[in-house]
Amino acid sequence: MKTLEKRKRLVLSREESDILKWIYLKTLLPVTIIIVLSSIVLYAGLQYLMRNIAFTNYGVLPGGTIQDVSRFIKGYIGISAANVFLMIALSVVVMYLVIQNLVMPVMRVTRELRKVVETNMKSEITVRNSDKLLVPLVAVINRLIR
């Protein structure tokens, strides 16, 4: 019978903590904006529909017609479509930020590291100032190259 190793408590270094804060703050603003816009669209849309269609807080007014229900459903579909569009926009923004700040820098470092290995040259790997995530990793790799 194999025993499982318990997960050890992780203590972040100052650099690791700064990197996580940087990534979090990069994505926080777009996420917050989209969530607020989404909430506003839903609230304002429902308020508009409730005022312009024969509905009360308890359902259709006695004088309301089937057309009111149909208009309400069509209006709510429009509101939902706007909300889905906002969520897709949020996904695109977050994917862009992840690709730009995580994937592309890793690909650049990998490309440089392959060149060093293939040519047997002892040139150091470089990173851009904006590649905060990779600075500690590249420092370790450069120590190994030397």
Residue pairs with C-beta under 8 A, 6 or more apart in sequence:
12 20
15 135
15 136
16 136
18 132
19 132
19 133
19 136
22 132
22 133
23 101
23 102
23 133
26 97
26 101
27 94
27 97
27 98
30 90
30 93
30 94
30 97
31 90
31 94
34 86
34 87
34 89
34 90
34 93
35 90
37 86
38 83
38 86
38 87
41 79
41 82
41 83
41 86
42 79
42 83
45 75
45 76
45 78
45 79
45 82
46 76
46 79
48 75
49 55
49 72
49 75
49 76
49 79
53 64
53 68
53 71
53 72
53 75
54 60
54 61
54 63
54 64
54 65
54 68
55 61
55 64
55 68
55 72
60 68
60 69
101 130
101 131
101 133
102 133
105 127
105 128
105 131
105 133
105 134
106 134
108 127
108 131
109 125
109 127
109 131
109 134
109 137
109 138
109 141
112 125
112 126
113 125
113 141
115 121
116 122
116 123
116 125
116 145
122 145
122 146
123 145
124 142
124 145
124 146
125 138
125 141
125 142
125 145
126 138
127 134
127 135
127 138
